[in-house]
Amino acid sequence: MKTYSGDNRFLARLIVITICLLSVCTILLPAGAQKANQQRPRRVSSGETQTSGQDNSSTNSGDEVEEGDVVRVDTQLVSVPAVVTSSSGRVVAGLKADNFLLFEDGRPQTISNFATTEAPFEVALLLDTSGSTRADVALIRQAANVFIDALRSGDRVAILAFDTKRAGSSRVATVQVLAKLTDNRKTLRAAIESLGSSNGTPFYDALERVADDIFRDPPRQEVRGRRALVALTDGVDSTSESDFAAARSRLVRAGAACYFVQVNTEDFVEDRLLKDCEDDGRLTLSAQQLQRYRRIFVPRAKPEDYVDFCKMGQFERMQISRDLYNLARREMNDLAKATGGKNSAAASLQDARLAFANVATEIGTQYSLGYYPTNKARDGKYRSIRVEVRGLTDKSEVRAREGYYAPKN
């Protein structure tokens, strides 16, 4: 009997101690859990960021974010400029976000930002005053002013051109920024009036300058996805340190739609390339041009065979010139297509004025779509983009950015 009574007292004490411990844990757990919840980073779905006024049904539902949560956004907004034209070629205005379908690598994406045609634009205007256009700077000024006149209030423009500077005993063609991005029309007209000329065409260097300088800073919210390069040029590079692949990569990463007004200077240049090297009216291909030609068209040839232009025969000179012009057309077509822009031919500088006006009109009717990719891998790889339009009775065509490079850690 005594042993049994002792066991009961022991069990009673054990039960009391257990109840006390459970009470303490019940009091402490909510505070600890709340502290952990405040420090725990929460992951937000890409669809949670959207433009004001957009229907909530067009966004993905992500994790609920409570007050005090630490938010981590895993992806970056991808901006996609797009122009929609009807079967007759007319620009289609008045569309809404619901009219567009957007795909990345074939997978549907949610449009979380949408800018209509009324949103402002930022434009880098590149004016080529080299080669055969040097004698027609006045016509280039007229074409540039037509472009400025066709833009809307709030659109900002930067102006770039080529110039010649002396480096030691030689003269070197350089890229000159005549005006940074501004909506001050007086400043822009003064920059156009200051246009000079150059004895070379650093075209690829100019493309890189646009990406690295003019569009270096992230765009303001109201112009996100609404940036463009507009270039008046024949596209034949002669003196750049850079090459087309590098310039193309930078502009694609910058997200700027590329528009080219391609002036036909081929006949003028070819006529002067065929002149005797003693003729003061001749043109010659630079050492950079000759070596670039060799690397692209005859990579097995000896470098020393493409050094002295004057030692080449007339037929060889003509063939090199034609190949370089065809290369320039392919490059401009490629860059325009990849970025959602356009390459337009102008038979003369007089025609360039109309081409500039058409480009300005198209820029003013461009939509901007933005999305947060469902593929969150930061691998630096290229991803393709496809845009479709729905809800239109007339058959339409969409010209949009074809892809982008994902960020890389």
C-alpha positions in Angstrom: 0.0 0.0 0.0 2.8 2.5 0.8 4.5 1.8 -2.5 1.3 2.5 -4.4 0.6 5.7 -2.6 4.2 7.0 -3.4 3.7 6.2 -7.0 0.5 8.3 -7.1 2.3 11.3 -5.6 5.1 11.0 -8.2 2.6 10.9 -11.0 0.7 13.8 -9.7 3.8 16.0 -9.6 4.7 14.9 -13.1 1.3 15.9 -14.4 1.5 19.3 -12.8 5.0 20.0 -14.2 3.8 19.0 -17.7 0.8 21.3 -17.6 3.0 24.2 -16.6 5.4 23.6 -19.4 2.6 23.4 -21.9 1.2 26.7 -20.6 4.6 28.5 -21.0 4.9 27.2 -24.6 1.4 28.3 -25.5 2.3 31.9 -24.3 5.7 32.1 -26.1 4.9 30.5 -29.4 2.8 33.3 -31.1 5.4 35.9 -30.4 8.2 33.7 -31.8 6.1 32.7 -34.8 5.2 36.3 -35.5 8.9 37.3 -35.4 9.9 34.6 -37.8 7.1 35.5 -40.1 8.3 39.1 -40.3 11.8 38.1 -41.2 10.9 35.5 -43.7 11.3 36.7 -47.3 8.2 36.2 -49.3 8.3 35.5 -53.1 5.9 37.6 -55.2 4.3 36.4 -58.4 5.3 38.4 -61.5 1.7 39.3 -62.2 1.4 41.4 -59.0 3.0 44.5 -60.7 0.6 46.1 -63.2 -0.2 49.4 -64.8 -2.9 51.4 -63.1 -6.2 51.0 -64.7 -5.5 47.4 -66.0 -8.1 44.7 -65.3 -7.0 42.6 -62.3 -8.1 39.5 -64.2 -5.2 39.9 -66.6 -2.6 39.2 -63.8 -1.5 36.0 -62.2 -2.4 35.4 -58.6 0.7 35.0 -56.5 1.4 34.4 -52.8 -0.6 36.6 -50.5 1.7 39.3 -49.0 0.9 40.3 -45.5 2.0 43.4 -43.6 5.5 43.1 -42.4 6.6 40.6 -45.0 9.9 41.1 -46.8 9.2 41.0 -50.5 11.7 39.7 -53.1 11.0 40.2 -56.8 12.7 37.5 -58.9 12.3 38.8 -62.4 12.7 42.0 -64.4 10.1 43.6 -66.6 10.6 42.9 -70.3 9.3 45.7 -72.5 8.0 44.9 -76.0 7.3 47.7 -78.5 4.7 46.6 -81.1 3.1 48.2 -84.2 -0.1 46.7 -85.6 -1.1 47.3 -89.2 -4.2 46.2 -91.1 -4.2 44.1 -94.3 -4.1 47.4 -96.3 -1.0 48.5 -94.4 -2.7 51.2 -92.2 -1.7 51.5 -88.6 -4.3 50.1 -86.2 -4.9 52.4 -83.2 -7.2 52.2 -80.2 -6.3 48.7 -79.1 -6.2 47.6 -75.5 -4.1 45.1 -73.5 -6.8 42.4 -74.0 -6.3 42.6 -77.7 -2.7 41.2 -77.4 -1.3 37.7 -76.7 2.3 37.5 -75.7 4.6 34.4 -75.7 8.1 33.8 -74.6 9.8 30.7 -76.0 6.3 29.5 -77.0 4.9 29.9 -73.4 2.1 32.4 -72.8 2.9 35.4 -70.6 0.8 37.8 -68.6 0.9 41.4 -69.8 1.4 43.4 -66.7 2.3 46.8 -68.3 0.5 48.4 -71.2 1.2 51.8 -72.8 -1.0 53.1 -75.5 0.0 55.3 -78.4 -0.5 58.4 -76.4 2.5 57.7 -74.2 5.6 59.8 -74.9 8.7 58.4 -76.7 12.5 58.7 -76.4 14.4 58.8 -79.7 18.0 58.8 -80.6 18.3 60.4 -84.1 21.6 59.5 -85.9 22.5 61.5 -89.0 25.2 60.2 -91.3 27.0 63.1 -92.9 29.9 61.1 -94.3 30.8 59.9 -97.8 28.5 61.0 -100.6 26.2 62.9 -98.2 28.9 65.4 -97.2 27.9 67.8 -100.0 24.2 67.6 -99.0 24.3 68.5 -95.3 21.6 71.1 -96.0 19.2 68.4 -97.2 20.0 66.3 -94.1 19.1 69.3 -91.9 15.8 69.7 -93.7 15.0 66.0 -93.3 15.9 66.1 -89.6 13.7 69.2 -89.0 10.8 67.4 -90.7 11.3 64.5 -88.2 11.3 66.9 -85.2 8.2 68.7 -86.4 6.3 65.4 -86.7 7.0 64.4 -83.1 4.5 65.1 -80.3 4.8 67.3 -77.2 6.5 65.3 -74.5 8.6 63.2 -76.9 12.3 63.5 -76.2 15.1 63.4 -78.8 18.9 63.0 -78.7 20.9 63.9 -81.9 24.1 62.2 -83.0 26.3 62.7 -86.0 29.7 62.0 -87.4 32.6 64.4 -87.2 36.3 64.5 -88.0 38.9 65.2 -85.4 42.7 65.4 -85.7 44.7 62.7 -84.0 48.4 63.5 -84.4 49.1 63.8 -88.1 45.9 62.0 -89.2 42.2 62.9 -89.2 39.8 60.4 -87.6 36.1 60.1 -87.9 34.3 60.1 -84.6 30.7 59.9 -83.2 29.5 63.2 -81.8 26.5 63.7 -79.5 25.0 67.0 -80.6 22.1 67.0 -78.1 21.2 64.7 -75.2 17.6 63.6 -74.7 15.4 66.7 -74.5 12.0 67.9 -75.6 13.3 71.4 -76.1 12.7 72.0 -79.8 14.9 75.1 -79.8 17.9 73.0 -78.5 17.2 70.3 -81.1 17.1 72.8 -84.0 20.4 74.4 -82.8 22.0 70.9 -82.7 20.8 70.2 -86.3 22.2 73.5 -87.5 25.6 72.6 -86.0 25.9 69.4 -88.2 29.3 68.9 -89.6 30.7 66.2 -91.9 33.3 63.5 -91.6 35.7 61.6 -93.8 34.6 58.2 -92.5 31.6 56.3 -91.2 32.0 54.9 -87.7 28.4 53.4 -87.9 28.8 50.5 -85.5 30.5 52.8 -83.0 27.5 55.1 -83.2 25.1 52.2 -82.6 27.0 51.3 -79.4 27.0 54.9 -78.4 23.2 55.0 -78.6 22.9 51.9 -76.4 25.7 52.8 -73.9 25.2 56.5 -73.6 21.8 57.8 -74.8 19.9 54.8 -73.4 22.2 54.0 -70.6 19.9 54.9 -67.7 16.7 52.9 -67.1 13.7 54.5 -68.8 11.2 56.6 -66.8 7.9 54.8 -66.0 5.9 56.7 -68.7 8.4 55.8 -71.5 9.1 52.2 -70.5 9.2 50.2 -73.7 9.0 53.3 -75.9 12.5 54.0 -77.0 13.8 54.1 -80.6 16.9 54.6 -82.7 16.2 56.4 -86.0 19.1 56.6 -88.4 19.6 58.3 -91.7 22.5 56.4 -93.3 23.6 54.0 -96.0 24.8 51.7 -93.2 28.2 51.0 -94.7 30.8 51.2 -91.9 34.3 52.3 -92.7 36.2 53.2 -89.5 34.5 51.6 -86.4 36.5 49.9 -83.7 33.4 47.9 -82.9 31.6 45.4 -85.1 28.0 44.7 -86.0 27.6 41.7 -83.7 28.6 43.7 -80.6 26.5 46.7 -81.6 23.5 44.6 -82.3 23.8 42.8 -78.9 23.9 46.1 -77.1 20.9 47.6 -78.9 18.8 44.4 -78.4 19.6 44.6 -74.6 18.7 48.3 -74.6 15.2 47.4 -75.8 15.2 50.2 -78.5 13.2 49.7 -81.7 15.6 50.4 -84.6 14.4 52.4 -87.6 16.7 53.0 -90.6 16.1 55.4 -93.5 18.5 53.9 -95.9 19.9 56.5 -98.4 21.1 55.1 -101.7 24.7 56.2 -102.2 26.0 53.1 -104.0 26.2 54.5 -107.5 28.0 57.7 -106.3 30.5 55.7 -104.3 31.1 53.1 -106.9 31.8 55.7 -109.5 34.5 57.2 -107.4 36.0 54.0 -106.2 36.8 53.2 -109.9 38.8 56.3 -110.4 42.5 56.3 -110.5 44.2 56.6 -107.2 45.9 59.8 -108.4 42.5 61.4 -109.0 41.5 64.0 -106.4 37.8 63.0 -106.8 38.4 59.3 -105.9 37.2 57.4 -102.8 39.2 54.6 -101.2 38.2 51.8 -98.8 39.8 52.1 -95.4 42.1 49.4 -93.9 39.3 48.5 -91.4 36.8 48.0 -94.3 39.2 45.8 -96.3 40.1 43.6 -93.3 36.4 43.3 -92.3 35.6 42.4 -95.8 38.3 39.7 -95.8 37.2 38.2 -92.5 33.5 38.0 -93.7 33.8 37.1 -97.4 37.2 35.5 -97.9 38.4 34.4 -94.5 41.1 32.1 -96.0 42.8 34.9 -97.8 46.0 36.4 -96.5 45.6 39.7 -94.5 48.4 41.3 -96.5 46.4 40.9 -99.7 43.8 43.3 -98.3 45.9 46.3 -97.2 46.5 48.6 -100.2 43.3 49.5 -102.0 45.1 51.2 -104.8 46.8 48.0 -105.8 43.5 46.3 -106.5 42.0 46.0 -109.9 38.8 47.9 -110.8 36.7 44.7 -110.9 37.8 43.7 -107.5 37.1 47.2 -106.1 33.6 47.2 -107.6 32.9 43.7 -106.2 34.0 44.6 -102.7 31.9 47.8 -102.7 28.8 45.8 -103.8 29.3 43.2 -101.2 29.7 45.8 -98.5 26.5 47.5 -99.5 24.6 44.3 -99.6 26.0 43.4 -96.2 24.8 46.8 -94.8 21.3 46.2 -96.1 21.2 42.7 -94.5 22.4 44.1 -91.2 19.9 46.9 -91.0 17.1 44.6 -92.0 18.2 42.2 -89.3 18.4 44.8 -86.6 15.1 46.4 -87.5 13.3 43.0 -87.5 14.9 41.9 -84.2 13.9 45.0 -82.4 10.4 45.7 -83.9 11.5 48.6 -86.0 11.7 49.1 -89.8 14.2 49.6 -92.6 13.0 52.0 -95.3 14.7 52.8 -98.5 15.1 56.4 -99.7 16.3 56.9 -103.3 17.6 60.3 -102.5 17.9 62.8 -99.6 14.8 64.5 -100.9 12.9 61.3 -100.4 14.4 61.0 -96.9 12.1 63.8 -95.7 9.0 61.8 -96.5 10.6 58.7 -95.0 11.4 60.5 -91.8 7.8 61.8 -91.5 6.5 58.3 -91.9 8.8 57.0 -89.2 7.7 59.7 -86.8 4.1 58.8 -87.5 4.7 55.1 -86.9 6.6 55.8 -83.6 3.6 57.8 -82.5 1.3 54.8 -83.1 3.4 52.2 -81.3 2.1 50.2 -78.4 4.3 49.0 -75.5 3.7 45.7 -73.8 5.5 44.7 -70.6 5.6 41.4 -68.8 7.5 39.5 -66.1 8.8 36.3 -67.5 7.6 33.0 -66.0 11.1 31.7 -66.7 13.0 33.2 -63.8 16.4 31.7 -64.6 19.1 34.3 -64.7 21.2 32.5 -67.2 22.0 35.2 -69.7 20.4 33.2 -72.5 18.4 34.6 -75.5 14.7 34.2 -75.3 12.3 34.6 -78.2 9.2 36.7 -78.1 6.0 36.4 -80.2 3.1 38.8 -80.1 -0.4 38.1 -81.6 -3.5 40.2 -81.9 -7.0 39.1 -81.3 -10.5 40.6 -81.5 -10.0 42.3 -84.9 -12.3 41.6 -87.9 -9.7 42.6 -90.4 -6.6 40.5 -90.8 -3.7 42.3 -89.1 0.0 42.1 -88.8 2.1 42.7 -85.7 5.7 43.9 -85.9 7.3 43.6 -82.5 10.6 42.9 -80.7 11.7 39.3 -81.5 13.5 38.5 -78.2 15.9 39.6 -75.5 18.8 38.3 -73.4 17.9 37.2 -69.8 19.9 38.9 -67.0 22.8 36.9 -65.7 24.1 36.6 -62.1 
